[in-house]
Amino acid sequence: MRNTTPTQDFVRGIWKENPVLIQMLGLCPALAVTNTVKNALAMSAATFFVLTCSSVLISSVKSLIPKEVRISSYILVIATFVTLADMMLQAYAPVQHKELGAFIALIVVNCMILGRQEAFSSRNTVYRSLLDAIGVGIGFTIALVMMGGFREILGVGTFFDIPLFGSNFEPWVVMVLPAGGFLTLGFIILAMGYVEQRKQARKAGEEATA
Amino acid sequence: MNERPDNEGLEVTVVDPAAPGDAPEAPAEVRVSTFRLVATLAVAGALAGLLIVLVNLHTKPIIDEYRAEQLRLAVYEVLPGVANYRTLYRVDDVLVSEVPAGAKESDFRQAYVGYDEDGELVGAAVSRGESGFADVVLVIFGFEPDTGILLGKKVLESKETPGLGDKIFKDLDFVQQFFDRPQTPLKAVKEGTGKGLPGEIDAITGATISSKVVVSIINNGVADWRPLLQQADLEQPMQDDTRPEEAP
């Protein structure tokens, strides 16, 4: 009955259906906190934790939740894990917590997480939901770190706080400001679209000749 | 690229009929009692609350300790040369050395009075927040109550624009001006236009508002605290805290 294998469940979210770059979900954190690689990683880790825990929990109790209150239940579960992540980050990574500020709490309304619960965890086994969550979480991390990398290199001249250029480097400040987030995301999506278009054109060409 | 995320669920047979997301064309209305709905959410809410309380019990002490440590280091930073300090609490515009019984944290504000190794008064550090360019900027600063000379400042909390406004704590030239013992009240001037008067602070180009906020916080804070601290008898060092060995 199922039209996907567990491997597909896992791999899908990483690139082909990357939550940020393809599905355009969870853009708020992707734009707001990717001004440095470190922040991007901390945000990804928190989101990964919330997504995985929520998916596992919701898929294991899915038959107990009446469908009338499922959205409220999902939000409750997600909000709980976000609060836990918030408190743990504050205790063990206070510097990062200070940088991310309100955006940790805003993971609650990251539609990527709720979307996975509604579209996948609520109707699949725990095992598959776990694979799916890990895949999507990795995809989210890749997208955020990619953006954080571009923005930090261009906007500050460092990567992971390591200076890359000499003292003559003039930081391109706009890249670490909100506008830089939109620019970076736009260019990444543009590049991906271009590659995809070329691929399809080549495929179409091959089919035509065959 | 053009693929839309496939709605997996719609093609998957749903194992449990009560599970959410039944295809819309199957209105197999299994009426769930209101009680069941309320009970589900109540139980889920109770469990969630329990979990949060448990984790909070564990993390709260770590968080408080970190905050206290940050504040402690900040006091030594803004009062250069201080070997130990004591905390004074300001309740209803009276300075007392101990928290009055039953006072809530919002009822009092603290001043940290620092002494050097010989027990001589160096100055007092207080913190104050005012609205900056983005959200409240919280600054702790130290000054001499008798002369009004500023000894140092440190930004404790700020959401100022990265790359511009955050220079109020990242631009070392700007920060250094507050450690050069300027006379309060300070005055923010455009760089290079100062007349060499005491208390002039060169504002950061491109972050004038943020620079002025820091200056305003210090001026208002000194005006607010100085009379009280001048009246108070600060000469007996009853140290609450000693500068940590490893502190810079």
HADDOCK unambig.tbl for C-alpha pairs under 7 A between the chains (distance, minus, plus):
assign (segid A and resid 1 and name CA) (segid B and resid 12 and name CA) 6.50 0.50 0.50
assign (segid A and resid 1 and name CA) (segid B and resid 13 and name CA) 6.79 0.50 0.50
assign (segid A and resid 2 and name CA) (segid B and resid 12 and name CA) 5.67 0.50 0.50
assign (segid A and resid 17 and name CA) (segid B and resid 5 and name CA) 6.44 0.50 0.50
assign (segid A and resid 22 and name CA) (segid B and resid 1 and name CA) 6.65 0.50 0.50
assign (segid A and resid 23 and name CA) (segid B and resid 5 and name CA) 6.64 0.50 0.50
assign (segid A and resid 62 and name CA) (segid B and resid 19 and name CA) 6.38 0.50 0.50
assign (segid A and resid 63 and name CA) (segid B and resid 16 and name CA) 6.50 0.50 0.50
assign (segid A and resid 63 and name CA) (segid B and resid 18 and name CA) 6.53 0.50 0.50
assign (segid A and resid 63 and name CA) (segid B and resid 19 and name CA) 5.45 0.50 0.50
assign (segid A and resid 65 and name CA) (segid B and resid 40 and name CA) 6.82 0.50 0.50
assign (segid A and resid 66 and name CA) (segid B and resid 18 and name CA) 6.56 0.50 0.50
assign (segid A and resid 66 and name CA) (segid B and resid 19 and name CA) 6.88 0.50 0.50
assign (segid A and resid 66 and name CA) (segid B and resid 20 and name CA) 6.95 0.50 0.50
assign (segid A and resid 66 and name CA) (segid B and resid 37 and name CA) 6.71 0.50 0.50
assign (segid A and resid 67 and name CA) (segid B and resid 18 and name CA) 6.97 0.50 0.50
assign (segid A and resid 67 and name CA) (segid B and resid 19 and name CA) 6.23 0.50 0.50
assign (segid A and resid 67 and name CA) (segid B and resid 20 and name CA) 4.35 0.50 0.50
assign (segid A and resid 69 and name CA) (segid B and resid 37 and name CA) 6.51 0.50 0.50
assign (segid A and resid 70 and name CA) (segid B and resid 20 and name CA) 6.84 0.50 0.50
assign (segid A and resid 73 and name CA) (segid B and resid 41 and name CA) 6.50 0.50 0.50
assign (segid A and resid 80 and name CA) (segid B and resid 48 and name CA) 5.80 0.50 0.50
assign (segid A and resid 80 and name CA) (segid B and resid 52 and name CA) 6.89 0.50 0.50
assign (segid A and resid 84 and name CA) (segid B and resid 52 and name CA) 6.34 0.50 0.50
assign (segid A and resid 84 and name CA) (segid B and resid 55 and name CA) 6.80 0.50 0.50
assign (segid A and resid 87 and name CA) (segid B and resid 56 and name CA) 6.90 0.50 0.50
assign (segid A and resid 87 and name CA) (segid B and resid 59 and name CA) 6.48 0.50 0.50
assign (segid A and resid 88 and name CA) (segid B and resid 59 and name CA) 6.52 0.50 0.50
assign (segid A and resid 90 and name CA) (segid B and resid 63 and name CA) 6.48 0.50 0.50
assign (segid A and resid 91 and name CA) (segid B and resid 59 and name CA) 5.70 0.50 0.50
assign (segid A and resid 91 and name CA) (segid B and resid 62 and name CA) 5.60 0.50 0.50
assign (segid A and resid 91 and name CA) (segid B and resid 63 and name CA) 4.93 0.50 0.50
assign (segid A and resid 119 and name CA) (segid B and resid 7 and name CA) 6.51 0.50 0.50
assign (segid A and resid 119 and name CA) (segid B and resid 8 and name CA) 6.65 0.50 0.50
assign (segid A and resid 119 and name CA) (segid B and resid 9 and name CA) 5.80 0.50 0.50
assign (segid A and resid 120 and name CA) (segid B and resid 8 and name CA) 6.87 0.50 0.50
assign (segid A and resid 120 and name CA) (segid B and resid 9 and name CA) 6.38 0.50 0.50
assign (segid A and resid 122 and name CA) (segid B and resid 20 and name CA) 6.80 0.50 0.50
assign (segid A and resid 123 and name CA) (segid B and resid 9 and name CA) 6.64 0.50 0.50
assign (segid A and resid 123 and name CA) (segid B and resid 14 and name CA) 6.30 0.50 0.50
assign (segid A and resid 173 and name CA) (segid B and resid 163 and name CA) 6.10 0.50 0.50
assign (segid A and resid 177 and name CA) (segid B and resid 162 and name CA) 6.78 0.50 0.50
assign (segid A and resid 193 and name CA) (segid B and resid 1 and name CA) 5.97 0.50 0.50
assign (segid A and resid 196 and name CA) (segid B and resid 1 and name CA) 5.94 0.50 0.50
